[in-house]
Amino acid sequence: MNKIWFVMMVGSFCFLIWTDPSNILNSMIDASGEAFSLCIELCAVYAVWMGMLELVEASGLGEKLAKLLHPIIKRLFKIDDIETEKMIALNMSANMLGLGNAATPMGINAMKRLDDGSGTATPAIIMLIVLNATSIQLLPSTVIGLRASAGSSSPADIILPTIIATACTCLLGICLVKLCNRLREKIKNNKKRKNK
């Protein structure tokens, strides 16, 4: 990932030298200032939701949430570990609230627990990655915060379109993971038959 960011930075710098060499320093300073201002504005949004997630975990609501989401998690991940279910439930909850960065620590912990040590991604890990990427967002708080910081008169107008769009992508992602897993199993079974 660091290499990708480095290439993007060097490419942007070279393009700026090519198009407007006299404005390089001013552009870099202005962009840094805007990025810093945006980070400060979003800090309050993240602080509120990270605090909420900490309260959820400390109050035992994480276990209740895991029990509530148990049938869905059981069907999608096919696991029997309560702690992993809790991590996945908190991860899914944070994603549903539009807090992708807040969901990351729980997602990493869940992936470590789902890892079977084979060095390849298990179907459960693949499902978790897809659910993180395509998660249904009931409250896109980060985007609402970005719109509010940009001066939008009604930053929450995107809630319904976001729910519809993310529900469609989430269902499609789940279906594709299930389909790919079935195809993988079918290929493995065919290879085993041929080897016999």
PyMOL commands that set and color helices and strands:
alter all, ss='L'
color gray80, all
select helices_A, chain A and resi 2-19+21-58+61-77+82-96+100-114+123-134+141-149+155-195
alter helices_A, ss='H'
color red, helices_A
deselect
rebuild
show_as cartoon
